[in-house]
Amino acid sequence: MYEALLPILVAVALVAALYYFVRKGMTLFINAVSGLIILFIVNTFHLLAFVDTPDIPVTWAAILICAFGGIPGAVILILLAIAGITI
C-alpha cells in the first residue's frame, strides 16, 4: 500500500512544480513583451529625438531588463538612455 503512495506523491509534486514554473514563465514572457512593445514604440516614433538621444538598441541585456522589470524596466532603460548610459 505504501509503496504505491510514494510514486503518486512524487507525481503530484512534479505537476505542482511544473505548474509553478510555467506560471512564472508566462509572467516573465508577458513582462518582456510589454516592455519590448514600449521600447518599440519609443524607437519607431523616435521619441528620444526630442531630448537629442539616439534610439535604444534592443540587446539581450535590454530584453532581460524588460523581462524582469516589464514596463518599469523599459522606463529605466529610457531614463538610462537619456542620461547617456547604453546597455
Rosetta silent file (secondary structure, phi, psi, omega in degrees, C-alpha in Angstrom):
SEQUENCE: MYEALLPILVAVALVAALYYFVRKGMTLFINAVSGLIILFIVNTFHLLAFVDTPDIPVTWAAILICAFGGIPGAVILILLAIAGITI
SCORE:     score description
SCORE:     0.000 S_00000001
   1 L     0.000  -47.070 -177.289    0.000    0.000    0.000 S_00000001
   2 H   -72.526  -29.326  179.137    2.714    2.477    0.988 S_00000001
   3 H   -70.092  -20.880  175.426    4.912    1.629   -2.000 S_00000001
   4 H   -85.470  -22.388 -177.983    2.095    2.783   -4.310 S_00000001
   5 H   -75.272  -35.975 -177.941    1.612    6.008   -2.367 S_00000001
   6 H   -62.567  -48.114  177.731    5.172    7.305   -2.880 S_00000001
   7 H   -62.684  -32.752  178.460    5.043    7.464   -6.733 S_00000001
   8 H   -67.224  -43.134  178.119    1.677    9.215   -6.547 S_00000001
   9 H   -65.645  -38.358  178.076    3.051   11.837   -4.154 S_00000001
  10 H   -65.286  -42.330  178.832    6.134   12.327   -6.340 S_00000001
  11 H   -63.257  -41.606  178.336    3.924   12.759   -9.429 S_00000001
  12 H   -64.572  -40.301  178.554    1.746   15.321   -7.640 S_00000001
  13 H   -65.414  -40.260  179.018    4.843   17.224   -6.518 S_00000001
  14 H   -66.117  -40.670  178.036    6.239   17.236  -10.053 S_00000001
  15 H   -65.360  -40.603  178.703    2.965   18.503  -11.510 S_00000001
  16 H   -64.626  -42.340  178.743    2.792   21.245   -8.867 S_00000001
  17 H   -65.707  -41.919  178.470    6.392   22.307   -9.581 S_00000001
  18 H   -63.134  -42.031  177.628    5.782   22.287  -13.336 S_00000001
  19 H   -61.419  -43.028 -179.726    2.632   24.398  -12.905 S_00000001
  20 H   -61.863  -46.950 -177.099    4.561   26.896  -10.760 S_00000001
  21 H   -70.894  -34.483  176.514    7.394   27.278  -13.283 S_00000001
  22 H   -67.080  -40.070  179.111    5.062   27.558  -16.276 S_00000001
  23 H   -64.458  -44.403  177.931    3.063   30.216  -14.465 S_00000001
  24 H   -67.294  -35.668  177.920    6.213   32.195  -13.605 S_00000001
  25 H   -64.161  -39.661  177.570    7.476   31.709  -17.159 S_00000001
  26 H   -66.395  -36.718  177.261    4.293   33.199  -18.564 S_00000001
  27 H   -63.206  -44.445  177.465    4.657   36.177  -16.217 S_00000001
  28 H   -63.342  -39.554  179.650    8.210   36.759  -17.469 S_00000001
  29 H   -63.934  -44.701  179.959    7.036   36.403  -21.070 S_00000001
  30 H   -65.404  -40.671  176.714    4.227   38.934  -20.601 S_00000001
  31 H   -62.324  -44.164 -178.515    6.605   41.369  -18.861 S_00000001
  32 H   -63.808  -43.710 -179.069    9.170   41.013  -21.648 S_00000001
  33 H   -65.428  -43.746 -179.405    6.591   41.571  -24.383 S_00000001
  34 H   -65.097  -41.527  177.996    5.073   44.618  -22.686 S_00000001
  35 H   -66.149  -40.507  179.093    8.482   46.187  -22.080 S_00000001
  36 H   -69.771  -30.590  174.962    9.640   45.478  -25.618 S_00000001
  37 H   -64.366  -42.182  177.279    6.438   46.980  -27.024 S_00000001
  38 H   -61.381  -45.704  178.675    7.213   50.183  -25.104 S_00000001
  39 H   -63.660  -38.371  178.422   10.776   50.193  -26.470 S_00000001
  40 H   -62.753  -43.501  179.461    9.460   49.504  -29.983 S_00000001
  41 H   -64.276  -43.290 -179.906    7.052   52.452  -29.763 S_00000001
  42 H   -63.655  -41.771 -179.442    9.788   54.745  -28.449 S_00000001
  43 H   -74.264  -36.001 -177.665   12.188   53.673  -31.222 S_00000001
  44 H   -67.755  -43.734 -178.315    9.591   53.699  -34.018 S_00000001
  45 L   -92.349    7.180  177.955    8.353   57.197  -33.336 S_00000001
  46 L    49.007   49.981 -177.502   11.859   58.463  -32.391 S_00000001
  47 H   -70.407  -24.219  178.830   10.556   59.877  -29.137 S_00000001
  48 H   -78.858   -9.332  177.457   14.049   60.203  -27.707 S_00000001
  49 H   -67.554  -21.640  178.267   14.983   62.597  -30.533 S_00000001
  50 H   -67.276  -23.575  178.375   13.148   65.305  -28.609 S_00000001
  51 H  -113.571   23.006  177.617   15.892   65.169  -25.973 S_00000001
  52 L    54.789   47.866  179.436   18.745   64.650  -28.503 S_00000001
  53 L  -124.703  135.762  177.536   19.238   61.000  -27.617 S_00000001
  54 L   -69.466  166.254  179.835   19.715   58.150  -30.124 S_00000001
  55 L   -62.487  158.020 -179.496   17.325   55.206  -30.213 S_00000001
  56 L   -86.678  122.409  177.494   17.665   52.420  -27.667 S_00000001
  57 L   -72.912  141.581  178.030   19.240   49.263  -29.136 S_00000001
  58 L   -91.847  101.278 -179.901   17.366   46.043  -28.402 S_00000001
  59 L  -113.834  176.568  177.459   20.065   43.770  -26.976 S_00000001
  60 H   -62.384  -35.671  178.562   19.968   40.692  -24.774 S_00000001
  61 H   -65.609  -40.903  178.406   20.576   42.899  -21.757 S_00000001
  62 H   -65.626  -38.897  178.441   17.615   45.110  -22.686 S_00000001
  63 H   -64.865  -41.728  178.639   15.425   42.046  -23.174 S_00000001
  64 H   -66.423  -39.245  178.064   16.405   40.677  -19.748 S_00000001
  65 H   -64.754  -41.415  177.251   15.758   44.024  -18.075 S_00000001
  66 H   -68.960  -33.215 -179.778   12.348   44.192  -19.744 S_00000001
  67 H   -66.736  -44.238 -178.376   11.628   40.553  -18.848 S_00000001
  68 H   -84.412  -26.221 -176.334   12.261   41.036  -15.160 S_00000001
  69 H  -104.078  -22.887 -178.326   11.076   44.629  -14.958 S_00000001
  70 L    67.791 -136.320 -179.416    8.316   44.868  -17.540 S_00000001
  71 H   -65.711  -42.142  174.729    7.147   48.409  -18.183 S_00000001
  72 H   -61.079  -33.244  175.935    9.165   49.877  -15.271 S_00000001
  73 H   -64.583  -39.792  177.256   12.226   48.137  -16.739 S_00000001
  74 H   -65.878  -39.294  177.696   11.585   49.803  -20.091 S_00000001
  75 H   -64.095  -39.553  177.066   11.218   53.162  -18.352 S_00000001
  76 H   -62.741  -42.418  177.156   14.542   52.578  -16.594 S_00000001
  77 H   -61.693  -39.790  179.109   16.175   51.804  -19.962 S_00000001
  78 H   -65.519  -44.170  179.325   14.703   55.006  -21.403 S_00000001
  79 H   -65.247  -37.491  176.244   15.959   57.072  -18.445 S_00000001
  80 H   -66.045  -37.294  177.970   19.411   55.489  -18.752 S_00000001
  81 H   -66.219  -38.522  177.601   19.467   56.313  -22.468 S_00000001
  82 H   -65.522  -35.232  178.502   18.553   59.918  -21.695 S_00000001
  83 H   -76.773   -8.695  178.301   21.386   60.028  -19.150 S_00000001
  84 L    95.801    8.132 -179.774   23.772   58.734  -21.837 S_00000001
  85 L  -101.892  116.381  178.578   24.214   55.225  -20.447 S_00000001
  86 L  -105.500  145.320 -179.580   23.592   52.488  -23.028 S_00000001
  87 L  -115.538    0.000    0.000   23.238   48.832  -22.189 S_00000001
